[in-house]
Amino acid sequence: MTEPMGGWDPAERTGIPRWVKVLGIAAAVVVLLVLVMMLAGGGGHSPPDHGGGGVDTGSTSTVAEHASLATTYQPGGRG
């Protein structure tokens, strides 16, 4: 009997399909890149890093000042 083109018999194929191997390797590369970026990036992660320009980092207000503002505010404009 003659062999099929290419010299292999599809009925004898065993193991993991090639597309699964390629997808697994690609996923592993992505995970490694994310880990390297996280470790190499280090440093702080704060709102100004994301363009939060409205944050006043020079403010010296205290919790007590915020608490006093919260107690003087009354809904409905009575305060």
PyMOL Python script that loads the backbone (N, CA, C, O; Angstrom):
from pymol import cmd

cmd.read_pdbstr("""\
ATOM      1  N   MET A   1       0.836  -1.167   0.000  1.00  0.00           N
ATOM      2  CA  MET A   1       0.000   0.000   0.000  1.00  0.00           C
ATOM      3  C   MET A   1       0.890   1.242   0.000  1.00  0.00           C
ATOM      4  O   MET A   1       1.929   1.263   0.660  1.00  0.00           O
ATOM      5  N   THR A   2       0.487   2.266  -0.733  1.00  0.00           N
ATOM      6  CA  THR A   2       1.303   3.479  -0.804  1.00  0.00           C
ATOM      7  C   THR A   2       0.975   4.402   0.361  1.00  0.00           C
ATOM      8  O   THR A   2      -0.145   4.419   0.872  1.00  0.00           O
ATOM      9  N   GLU A   3       1.985   5.170   0.766  1.00  0.00           N
ATOM     10  CA  GLU A   3       1.796   6.118   1.870  1.00  0.00           C
ATOM     11  C   GLU A   3       1.124   7.391   1.356  1.00  0.00           C
ATOM     12  O   GLU A   3       1.295   7.763   0.195  1.00  0.00           O
ATOM     13  N   PRO A   4       0.347   8.069   2.241  1.00  0.00           N
ATOM     14  CA  PRO A   4      -0.260   9.334   1.843  1.00  0.00           C
ATOM     15  C   PRO A   4       0.817  10.381   1.572  1.00  0.00           C
ATOM     16  O   PRO A   4       1.967  10.219   1.981  1.00  0.00           O
ATOM     17  N   MET A   5       0.440  11.451   0.882  1.00  0.00           N
ATOM     18  CA  MET A   5       1.387  12.518   0.583  1.00  0.00           C
ATOM     19  C   MET A   5       1.995  13.059   1.870  1.00  0.00           C
ATOM     20  O   MET A   5       1.293  13.256   2.862  1.00  0.00           O
ATOM     21  N   GLY A   6       3.260  13.290   1.851  1.00  0.00           N
ATOM     22  CA  GLY A   6       3.934  13.838   3.021  1.00  0.00           C
ATOM     23  C   GLY A   6       4.564  12.760   3.882  1.00  0.00           C
ATOM     24  O   GLY A   6       5.396  13.086   4.728  1.00  0.00           O
ATOM     25  N   GLY A   7       4.217  11.515   3.715  1.00  0.00           N
ATOM     26  CA  GLY A   7       4.846  10.429   4.437  1.00  0.00           C
ATOM     27  C   GLY A   7       4.310  10.202   5.837  1.00  0.00           C
ATOM     28  O   GLY A   7       4.959   9.514   6.625  1.00  0.00           O
ATOM     29  N   TRP A   8       3.162  10.747   6.177  1.00  0.00           N
ATOM     30  CA  TRP A   8       2.596  10.506   7.502  1.00  0.00           C
ATOM     31  C   TRP A   8       1.133  10.118   7.353  1.00  0.00           C
ATOM     32  O   TRP A   8       0.461  10.495   6.392  1.00  0.00           O
ATOM     33  N   ASP A   9       0.672   9.372   8.306  1.00  0.00           N
ATOM     34  CA  ASP A   9      -0.715   8.902   8.294  1.00  0.00           C
ATOM     35  C   ASP A   9      -1.500   9.699   9.333  1.00  0.00           C
ATOM     36  O   ASP A   9      -1.160   9.657  10.516  1.00  0.00           O
ATOM     37  N   PRO A  10      -2.542  10.425   8.923  1.00  0.00           N
ATOM     38  CA  PRO A  10      -3.317  11.219   9.880  1.00  0.00           C
ATOM     39  C   PRO A  10      -3.909  10.400  11.016  1.00  0.00           C
ATOM     40  O   PRO A  10      -4.132  10.942  12.098  1.00  0.00           O
ATOM     41  N   ALA A  11      -4.165   9.143  10.815  1.00  0.00           N
ATOM     42  CA  ALA A  11      -4.725   8.293  11.856  1.00  0.00           C
ATOM     43  C   ALA A  11      -3.711   8.046  12.974  1.00  0.00           C
ATOM     44  O   ALA A  11      -4.097   7.711  14.094  1.00  0.00           O
ATOM     45  N   GLU A  12      -2.436   8.206  12.685  1.00  0.00           N
ATOM     46  CA  GLU A  12      -1.401   7.960  13.683  1.00  0.00           C
ATOM     47  C   GLU A  12      -1.045   9.215  14.481  1.00  0.00           C
ATOM     48  O   GLU A  12      -0.188   9.149  15.362  1.00  0.00           O
ATOM     49  N   ARG A  13      -1.666  10.331  14.203  1.00  0.00           N
ATOM     50  CA  ARG A  13      -1.347  11.572  14.921  1.00  0.00           C
ATOM     51  C   ARG A  13      -1.804  11.467  16.364  1.00  0.00           C
ATOM     52  O   ARG A  13      -2.954  11.134  16.652  1.00  0.00           O
ATOM     53  N   THR A  14      -0.888  11.756  17.251  1.00  0.00           N
ATOM     54  CA  THR A  14      -1.208  11.763  18.675  1.00  0.00           C
ATOM     55  C   THR A  14      -0.585  12.996  19.305  1.00  0.00           C
ATOM     56  O   THR A  14       0.265  13.647  18.699  1.00  0.00           O
ATOM     57  N   GLY A  15      -1.000  13.310  20.498  1.00  0.00           N
ATOM     58  CA  GLY A  15      -0.415  14.429  21.213  1.00  0.00           C
ATOM     59  C   GLY A  15      -1.248  15.689  21.090  1.00  0.00           C
ATOM     60  O   GLY A  15      -2.387  15.676  20.623  1.00  0.00           O
ATOM     61  N   ILE A  16      -0.642  16.768  21.524  1.00  0.00           N
ATOM     62  CA  ILE A  16      -1.321  18.060  21.576  1.00  0.00           C
ATOM     63  C   ILE A  16      -1.273  18.706  20.192  1.00  0.00           C
ATOM     64  O   ILE A  16      -0.223  18.719  19.549  1.00  0.00           O
ATOM     65  N   PRO A  17      -2.403  19.240  19.735  1.00  0.00           N
ATOM     66  CA  PRO A  17      -2.401  19.912  18.428  1.00  0.00           C
ATOM     67  C   PRO A  17      -1.469  21.125  18.413  1.00  0.00           C
ATOM     68  O   PRO A  17      -1.235  21.754  19.445  1.00  0.00           O
ATOM     69  N   ARG A  18      -0.947  21.440  17.241  1.00  0.00           N
ATOM     70  CA  ARG A  18       0.005  22.530  17.107  1.00  0.00           C
ATOM     71  C   ARG A  18      -0.583  23.863  17.543  1.00  0.00           C
ATOM     72  O   ARG A  18       0.112  24.667  18.166  1.00  0.00           O
ATOM     73  N   TRP A  19      -1.868  24.116  17.225  1.00  0.00           N
ATOM     74  CA  TRP A  19      -2.464  25.413  17.572  1.00  0.00           C
ATOM     75  C   TRP A  19      -2.554  25.592  19.084  1.00  0.00           C
ATOM     76  O   TRP A  19      -2.480  26.717  19.578  1.00  0.00           O
ATOM     77  N   VAL A  20      -2.712  24.497  19.819  1.00  0.00           N
ATOM     78  CA  VAL A  20      -2.776  24.579  21.277  1.00  0.00           C
ATOM     79  C   VAL A  20      -1.392  24.917  21.834  1.00  0.00           C
ATOM     80  O   VAL A  20      -1.273  25.705  22.772  1.00  0.00           O
ATOM     81  N   LYS A  21      -0.355  24.325  21.259  1.00  0.00           N
ATOM     82  CA  LYS A  21       1.007  24.613  21.697  1.00  0.00           C
ATOM     83  C   LYS A  21       1.355  26.072  21.428  1.00  0.00           C
ATOM     84  O   LYS A  21       1.921  26.746  22.289  1.00  0.00           O
ATOM     85  N   VAL A  22       1.019  26.559  20.240  1.00  0.00           N
ATOM     86  CA  VAL A  22       1.334  27.942  19.878  1.00  0.00           C
ATOM     87  C   VAL A  22       0.591  28.912  20.787  1.00  0.00           C
ATOM     88  O   VAL A  22       1.166  29.897  21.251  1.00  0.00           O
ATOM     89  N   LEU A  23      -0.689  28.635  21.042  1.00  0.00           N
ATOM     90  CA  LEU A  23      -1.479  29.501  21.918  1.00  0.00           C
ATOM     91  C   LEU A  23      -0.924  29.497  23.347  1.00  0.00           C
ATOM     92  O   LEU A  23      -0.879  30.543  23.995  1.00  0.00           O
ATOM     93  N   GLY A  24      -0.508  28.344  23.832  1.00  0.00           N
ATOM     94  CA  GLY A  24       0.068  28.245  25.177  1.00  0.00           C
ATOM     95  C   GLY A  24       1.377  29.010  25.294  1.00  0.00           C
ATOM     96  O   GLY A  24       1.622  29.684  26.295  1.00  0.00           O
ATOM     97  N   ILE A  25       2.217  28.904  24.273  1.00  0.00           N
ATOM     98  CA  ILE A  25       3.487  29.628  24.295  1.00  0.00           C
ATOM     99  C   ILE A  25       3.234  31.128  24.246  1.00  0.00           C
ATOM    100  O   ILE A  25       3.891  31.885  24.961  1.00  0.00           O
ATOM    101  N   ALA A  26       2.287  31.575  23.410  1.00  0.00           N
ATOM    102  CA  ALA A  26       1.975  33.003  23.316  1.00  0.00           C
ATOM    103  C   ALA A  26       1.439  33.529  24.653  1.00  0.00           C
ATOM    104  O   ALA A  26       1.807  34.623  25.080  1.00  0.00           O
ATOM    105  N   ALA A  27       0.580  32.759  25.305  1.00  0.00           N
ATOM    106  CA  ALA A  27       0.037  33.176  26.604  1.00  0.00           C
ATOM    107  C   ALA A  27       1.144  33.265  27.644  1.00  0.00           C
ATOM    108  O   ALA A  27       1.157  34.193  28.452  1.00  0.00           O
ATOM    109  N   ALA A  28       2.068  32.318  27.633  1.00  0.00           N
ATOM    110  CA  ALA A  28       3.179  32.336  28.586  1.00  0.00           C
ATOM    111  C   ALA A  28       4.066  33.556  28.357  1.00  0.00           C
ATOM    112  O   ALA A  28       4.533  34.167  29.318  1.00  0.00           O
ATOM    113  N   VAL A  29       4.301  33.914  27.104  1.00  0.00           N
ATOM    114  CA  VAL A  29       5.122  35.088  26.796  1.00  0.00           C
ATOM    115  C   VAL A  29       4.440  36.352  27.303  1.00  0.00           C
ATOM    116  O   VAL A  29       5.096  37.224  27.873  1.00  0.00           O
ATOM    117  N   VAL A  30       3.131  36.458  27.101  1.00  0.00           N
ATOM    118  CA  VAL A  30       2.392  37.633  27.565  1.00  0.00           C
ATOM    119  C   VAL A  30       2.466  37.743  29.089  1.00  0.00           C
ATOM    120  O   VAL A  30       2.704  38.828  29.620  1.00  0.00           O
ATOM    121  N   VAL A  31       2.268  36.645  29.784  1.00  0.00           N
ATOM    122  CA  VAL A  31       2.329  36.651  31.248  1.00  0.00           C
ATOM    123  C   VAL A  31       3.721  37.067  31.722  1.00  0.00           C
ATOM    124  O   VAL A  31       3.846  37.860  32.656  1.00  0.00           O
ATOM    125  N   LEU A  32       4.759  36.541  31.090  1.00  0.00           N
ATOM    126  CA  LEU A  32       6.123  36.910  31.474  1.00  0.00           C
ATOM    127  C   LEU A  32       6.388  38.388  31.224  1.00  0.00           C
ATOM    128  O   LEU A  32       7.031  39.047  32.041  1.00  0.00           O
ATOM    129  N   LEU A  33       5.897  38.919  30.098  1.00  0.00           N
ATOM    130  CA  LEU A  33       6.085  40.346  29.823  1.00  0.00           C
ATOM    131  C   LEU A  33       5.395  41.215  30.866  1.00  0.00           C
ATOM    132  O   LEU A  33       5.949  42.223  31.306  1.00  0.00           O
ATOM    133  N   VAL A  34       4.191  40.828  31.258  1.00  0.00           N
ATOM    134  CA  VAL A  34       3.467  41.594  32.274  1.00  0.00           C
ATOM    135  C   VAL A  34       4.217  41.555  33.594  1.00  0.00           C
ATOM    136  O   VAL A  34       4.339  42.581  34.264  1.00  0.00           O
ATOM    137  N   LEU A  35       4.716  40.401  33.976  1.00  0.00           N
ATOM    138  CA  LEU A  35       5.475  40.286  35.223  1.00  0.00           C
ATOM    139  C   LEU A  35       6.741  41.138  35.187  1.00  0.00           C
ATOM    140  O   LEU A  35       7.061  41.819  36.161  1.00  0.00           O
ATOM    141  N   VAL A  36       7.455  41.102  34.074  1.00  0.00           N
ATOM    142  CA  VAL A  36       8.677  41.892  33.954  1.00  0.00           C
ATOM    143  C   VAL A  36       8.349  43.380  34.027  1.00  0.00           C
ATOM    144  O   VAL A  36       9.070  44.140  34.673  1.00  0.00           O
ATOM    145  N   MET A  37       7.273  43.800  33.373  1.00  0.00           N
ATOM    146  CA  MET A  37       6.885  45.211  33.406  1.00  0.00           C
ATOM    147  C   MET A  37       6.502  45.640  34.822  1.00  0.00           C
ATOM    148  O   MET A  37       6.842  46.744  35.249  1.00  0.00           O
ATOM    149  N   MET A  38       5.804  44.781  35.545  1.00  0.00           N
ATOM    150  CA  MET A  38       5.405  45.105  36.915  1.00  0.00           C
ATOM    151  C   MET A  38       6.628  45.221  37.822  1.00  0.00           C
ATOM    152  O   MET A  38       6.713  46.129  38.648  1.00  0.00           O
ATOM    153  N   LEU A  39       7.562  44.305  37.665  1.00  0.00           N
ATOM    154  CA  LEU A  39       8.753  44.323  38.512  1.00  0.00           C
ATOM    155  C   LEU A  39       9.699  45.457  38.129  1.00  0.00           C
ATOM    156  O   LEU A  39      10.292  46.091  39.002  1.00  0.00           O
ATOM    157  N   ALA A  40       9.842  45.710  36.852  1.00  0.00           N
ATOM    158  CA  ALA A  40      10.753  46.751  36.391  1.00  0.00           C
ATOM    159  C   ALA A  40      10.167  48.134  36.625  1.00  0.00           C
ATOM    160  O   ALA A  40      10.907  49.087  36.872  1.00  0.00           O
ATOM    161  N   GLY A  41       8.841  48.256  36.550  1.00  0.00           N
ATOM    162  CA  GLY A  41       8.192  49.546  36.727  1.00  0.00           C
ATOM    163  C   GLY A  41       8.342  50.047  38.137  1.00  0.00           C
ATOM    164  O   GLY A  41       8.634  51.223  38.356  1.00  0.00           O
ATOM    165  N   GLY A  42       8.146  49.171  39.095  1.00  0.00           N
ATOM    166  CA  GLY A  42       8.292  49.521  40.500  1.00  0.00           C
ATOM    167  C   GLY A  42       7.652  50.857  40.821  1.00  0.00           C
ATOM    168  O   GLY A  42       6.622  51.209  40.246  1.00  0.00           O
ATOM    169  N   GLY A  43       8.251  51.600  41.729  1.00  0.00           N
ATOM    170  CA  GLY A  43       7.827  52.958  42.040  1.00  0.00           C
ATOM    171  C   GLY A  43       6.392  53.054  42.502  1.00  0.00           C
ATOM    172  O   GLY A  43       5.717  52.052  42.735  1.00  0.00           O
ATOM    173  N   GLY A  44       5.947  54.292  42.626  1.00  0.00           N
ATOM    174  CA  GLY A  44       4.590  54.555  43.080  1.00  0.00           C
ATOM    175  C   GLY A  44       3.581  54.413  41.965  1.00  0.00           C
ATOM    176  O   GLY A  44       3.915  54.468  40.781  1.00  0.00           O
ATOM    177  N   HIS A  45       2.374  54.234  42.359  1.00  0.00           N
ATOM    178  CA  HIS A  45       1.270  54.149  41.416  1.00  0.00           C
ATOM    179  C   HIS A  45       0.163  55.008  41.993  1.00  0.00           C
ATOM    180  O   HIS A  45      -0.586  54.568  42.865  1.00  0.00           O
ATOM    181  N   SER A  46       0.063  56.246  41.500  1.00  0.00           N
ATOM    182  CA  SER A  46      -0.869  57.192  42.090  1.00  0.00           C
ATOM    183  C   SER A  46      -1.698  57.867  41.004  1.00  0.00           C
ATOM    184  O   SER A  46      -1.384  57.742  39.820  1.00  0.00           O
ATOM    185  N   PRO A  47      -2.758  58.585  41.393  1.00  0.00           N
ATOM    186  CA  PRO A  47      -3.605  59.256  40.402  1.00  0.00           C
ATOM    187  C   PRO A  47      -2.855  60.182  39.453  1.00  0.00           C
ATOM    188  O   PRO A  47      -3.204  60.218  38.273  1.00  0.00           O
ATOM    189  N   PRO A  48      -1.837  60.940  39.895  1.00  0.00           N
ATOM    190  CA  PRO A  48      -1.125  61.781  38.928  1.00  0.00           C
ATOM    191  C   PRO A  48      -0.456  60.982  37.813  1.00  0.00           C
ATOM    192  O   PRO A  48      -0.218  61.510  36.727  1.00  0.00           O
ATOM    193  N   ASP A  49      -0.154  59.717  38.077  1.00  0.00           N
ATOM    194  CA  ASP A  49       0.425  58.871  37.037  1.00  0.00           C
ATOM    195  C   ASP A  49      -0.561  58.643  35.901  1.00  0.00           C
ATOM    196  O   ASP A  49      -0.161  58.303  34.788  1.00  0.00           O
ATOM    197  N   HIS A  50      -1.827  58.825  36.174  1.00  0.00           N
ATOM    198  CA  HIS A  50      -2.866  58.600  35.171  1.00  0.00           C
ATOM    199  C   HIS A  50      -3.477  59.901  34.682  1.00  0.00           C
ATOM    200  O   HIS A  50      -4.580  59.894  34.137  1.00  0.00           O
ATOM    201  N   GLY A  51      -2.796  60.996  34.863  1.00  0.00           N
ATOM    202  CA  GLY A  51      -3.289  62.272  34.368  1.00  0.00           C
ATOM    203  C   GLY A  51      -4.267  62.946  35.303  1.00  0.00           C
ATOM    204  O   GLY A  51      -5.034  63.806  34.872  1.00  0.00           O
ATOM    205  N   GLY A  52      -4.260  62.577  36.570  1.00  0.00           N
ATOM    206  CA  GLY A  52      -5.159  63.188  37.546  1.00  0.00           C
ATOM    207  C   GLY A  52      -4.619  64.534  37.968  1.00  0.00           C
ATOM    208  O   GLY A  52      -4.159  64.690  39.098  1.00  0.00           O
ATOM    209  N   GLY A  53      -4.668  65.517  37.072  1.00  0.00           N
ATOM    210  CA  GLY A  53      -4.088  66.821  37.331  1.00  0.00           C
ATOM    211  C   GLY A  53      -4.808  67.603  38.413  1.00  0.00           C
ATOM    212  O   GLY A  53      -4.254  68.578  38.921  1.00  0.00           O
ATOM    213  N   GLY A  54      -6.020  67.216  38.787  1.00  0.00           N
ATOM    214  CA  GLY A  54      -6.779  67.955  39.781  1.00  0.00           C
ATOM    215  C   GLY A  54      -6.362  67.662  41.200  1.00  0.00           C
ATOM    216  O   GLY A  54      -6.932  68.233  42.130  1.00  0.00           O
ATOM    217  N   VAL A  55      -5.399  66.804  41.402  1.00  0.00           N
ATOM    218  CA  VAL A  55      -4.967  66.440  42.747  1.00  0.00           C
ATOM    219  C   VAL A  55      -3.988  67.485  43.252  1.00  0.00           C
ATOM    220  O   VAL A  55      -2.986  67.772  42.597  1.00  0.00           O
ATOM    221  N   ASP A  56      -4.276  68.054  44.418  1.00  0.00           N
ATOM    222  CA  ASP A  56      -3.405  69.057  45.019  1.00  0.00           C
ATOM    223  C   ASP A  56      -2.471  68.351  45.986  1.00  0.00           C
ATOM    224  O   ASP A  56      -2.860  68.033  47.110  1.00  0.00           O
ATOM    225  N   THR A  57      -1.236  68.103  45.553  1.00  0.00           N
ATOM    226  CA  THR A  57      -0.296  67.375  46.398  1.00  0.00           C
ATOM    227  C   THR A  57       0.341  68.268  47.448  1.00  0.00           C
ATOM    228  O   THR A  57       0.990  67.762  48.363  1.00  0.00           O
ATOM    229  N   GLY A  58       0.173  69.608  47.344  1.00  0.00           N
ATOM    230  CA  GLY A  58       0.774  70.511  48.311  1.00  0.00           C
ATOM    231  C   GLY A  58      -0.175  70.875  49.433  1.00  0.00           C
ATOM    232  O   GLY A  58       0.151  71.748  50.237  1.00  0.00           O
ATOM    233  N   SER A  59      -1.322  70.253  49.523  1.00  0.00           N
ATOM    234  CA  SER A  59      -2.325  70.576  50.532  1.00  0.00           C
ATOM    235  C   SER A  59      -1.858  70.151  51.916  1.00  0.00           C
ATOM    236  O   SER A  59      -1.274  69.081  52.088  1.00  0.00           O
ATOM    237  N   THR A  60      -2.128  71.014  52.912  1.00  0.00           N
ATOM    238  CA  THR A  60      -1.750  70.685  54.286  1.00  0.00           C
ATOM    239  C   THR A  60      -2.984  70.492  55.161  1.00  0.00           C
ATOM    240  O   THR A  60      -2.901  70.575  56.387  1.00  0.00           O
ATOM    241  N   SER A  61      -4.132  70.233  54.528  1.00  0.00           N
ATOM    242  CA  SER A  61      -5.352  70.052  55.314  1.00  0.00           C
ATOM    243  C   SER A  61      -5.253  68.780  56.149  1.00  0.00           C
ATOM    244  O   SER A  61      -4.575  67.821  55.780  1.00  0.00           O
ATOM    245  N   THR A  62      -5.937  68.799  57.264  1.00  0.00           N
ATOM    246  CA  THR A  62      -5.891  67.668  58.176  1.00  0.00           C
ATOM    247  C   THR A  62      -7.237  66.986  58.230  1.00  0.00           C
ATOM    248  O   THR A  62      -8.232  67.490  57.710  1.00  0.00           O
ATOM    249  N   VAL A  63      -7.250  65.853  58.855  1.00  0.00           N
ATOM    250  CA  VAL A  63      -8.493  65.114  59.032  1.00  0.00           C
ATOM    251  C   VAL A  63      -9.465  65.926  59.879  1.00  0.00           C
ATOM    252  O   VAL A  63     -10.671  65.901  59.634  1.00  0.00           O
ATOM    253  N   ALA A  64      -8.955  66.639  60.864  1.00  0.00           N
ATOM    254  CA  ALA A  64      -9.809  67.448  61.740  1.00  0.00           C
ATOM    255  C   ALA A  64     -10.506  68.554  60.943  1.00  0.00           C
ATOM    256  O   ALA A  64     -11.679  68.837  61.185  1.00  0.00           O
ATOM    257  N   GLU A  65      -9.799  69.181  59.995  1.00  0.00           N
ATOM    258  CA  GLU A  65     -10.426  70.201  59.169  1.00  0.00           C
ATOM    259  C   GLU A  65     -11.549  69.618  58.329  1.00  0.00           C
ATOM    260  O   GLU A  65     -12.612  70.224  58.198  1.00  0.00           O
ATOM    261  N   HIS A  66     -11.316  68.443  57.760  1.00  0.00           N
ATOM    262  CA  HIS A  66     -12.351  67.792  56.958  1.00  0.00           C
ATOM    263  C   HIS A  66     -13.537  67.390  57.832  1.00  0.00           C
ATOM    264  O   HIS A  66     -14.686  67.478  57.400  1.00  0.00           O
ATOM    265  N   ALA A  67     -13.260  66.953  59.052  1.00  0.00           N
ATOM    266  CA  ALA A  67     -14.335  66.558  59.960  1.00  0.00           C
ATOM    267  C   ALA A  67     -15.178  67.770  60.343  1.00  0.00           C
ATOM    268  O   ALA A  67     -16.400  67.666  60.442  1.00  0.00           O
ATOM    269  N   SER A  68     -14.540  68.911  60.559  1.00  0.00           N
ATOM    270  CA  SER A  68     -15.309  70.101  60.928  1.00  0.00           C
ATOM    271  C   SER A  68     -16.165  70.564  59.760  1.00  0.00           C
ATOM    272  O   SER A  68     -17.282  71.039  59.967  1.00  0.00           O
ATOM    273  N   LEU A  69     -15.668  70.436  58.553  1.00  0.00           N
ATOM    274  CA  LEU A  69     -16.473  70.785  57.379  1.00  0.00           C
ATOM    275  C   LEU A  69     -17.665  69.848  57.248  1.00  0.00           C
ATOM    276  O   LEU A  69     -18.763  70.273  56.889  1.00  0.00           O
ATOM    277  N   ALA A  70     -17.444  68.579  57.538  1.00  0.00           N
ATOM    278  CA  ALA A  70     -18.516  67.603  57.402  1.00  0.00           C
ATOM    279  C   ALA A  70     -19.616  67.845  58.447  1.00  0.00           C
ATOM    280  O   ALA A  70     -20.792  67.614  58.168  1.00  0.00           O
ATOM    281  N   THR A  71     -19.245  68.303  59.630  1.00  0.00           N
ATOM    282  CA  THR A  71     -20.261  68.513  60.666  1.00  0.00           C
ATOM    283  C   THR A  71     -21.036  69.811  60.467  1.00  0.00           C
ATOM    284  O   THR A  71     -22.160  69.936  60.954  1.00  0.00           O
ATOM    285  N   THR A  72     -20.444  70.795  59.748  1.00  0.00           N
ATOM    286  CA  THR A  72     -21.158  72.059  59.534  1.00  0.00           C
ATOM    287  C   THR A  72     -22.066  72.003  58.325  1.00  0.00           C
ATOM    288  O   THR A  72     -22.968  72.832  58.204  1.00  0.00           O
ATOM    289  N   TYR A  73     -21.863  71.062  57.435  1.00  0.00           N
ATOM    290  CA  TYR A  73     -22.712  70.968  56.255  1.00  0.00           C
ATOM    291  C   TYR A  73     -24.039  70.335  56.609  1.00  0.00           C
ATOM    292  O   TYR A  73     -24.092  69.293  57.263  1.00  0.00           O
ATOM    293  N   GLN A  74     -25.119  70.979  56.169  1.00  0.00           N
ATOM    294  CA  GLN A  74     -26.436  70.402  56.374  1.00  0.00           C
ATOM    295  C   GLN A  74     -27.168  70.409  55.054  1.00  0.00           C
ATOM    296  O   GLN A  74     -27.285  71.452  54.411  1.00  0.00           O
ATOM    297  N   PRO A  75     -27.662  69.252  54.644  1.00  0.00           N
ATOM    298  CA  PRO A  75     -28.396  69.181  53.382  1.00  0.00           C
ATOM    299  C   PRO A  75     -29.585  70.115  53.377  1.00  0.00           C
ATOM    300  O   PRO A  75     -30.218  70.325  54.411  1.00  0.00           O
ATOM    301  N   GLY A  76     -29.887  70.665  52.247  1.00  0.00           N
ATOM    302  CA  GLY A  76     -31.040  71.544  52.135  1.00  0.00           C
ATOM    303  C   GLY A  76     -30.674  73.010  52.304  1.00  0.00           C
ATOM    304  O   GLY A  76     -31.560  73.865  52.288  1.00  0.00           O
ATOM    305  N   GLY A  77     -29.404  73.321  52.466  1.00  0.00           N
ATOM    306  CA  GLY A  77     -28.947  74.698  52.534  1.00  0.00           C
ATOM    307  C   GLY A  77     -29.146  75.359  53.873  1.00  0.00           C
ATOM    308  O   GLY A  77     -29.215  76.587  53.930  1.00  0.00           O
ATOM    309  N   ARG A  78     -29.245  74.606  54.964  1.00  0.00           N
ATOM    310  CA  ARG A  78     -29.437  75.212  56.296  1.00  0.00           C
ATOM    311  C   ARG A  78     -28.135  75.291  57.072  1.00  0.00           C
ATOM    312  O   ARG A  78     -28.148  75.183  58.299  1.00  0.00           O
ATOM    313  N   GLY A  79     -27.028  75.472  56.400  1.00  0.00           N
ATOM    314  CA  GLY A  79     -25.828  75.489  57.203  1.00  0.00           C
ATOM    315  C   GLY A  79     -24.690  76.171  56.590  1.00  0.00           C
ATOM    316  O   GLY A  79     -23.617  76.244  57.189  1.00  0.00           O
TER     317      GLY A  79
END
""", "prot")
cmd.dss("prot")
cmd.show_as("cartoon", "prot")
cmd.util.cbc("prot")
cmd.orient("prot")
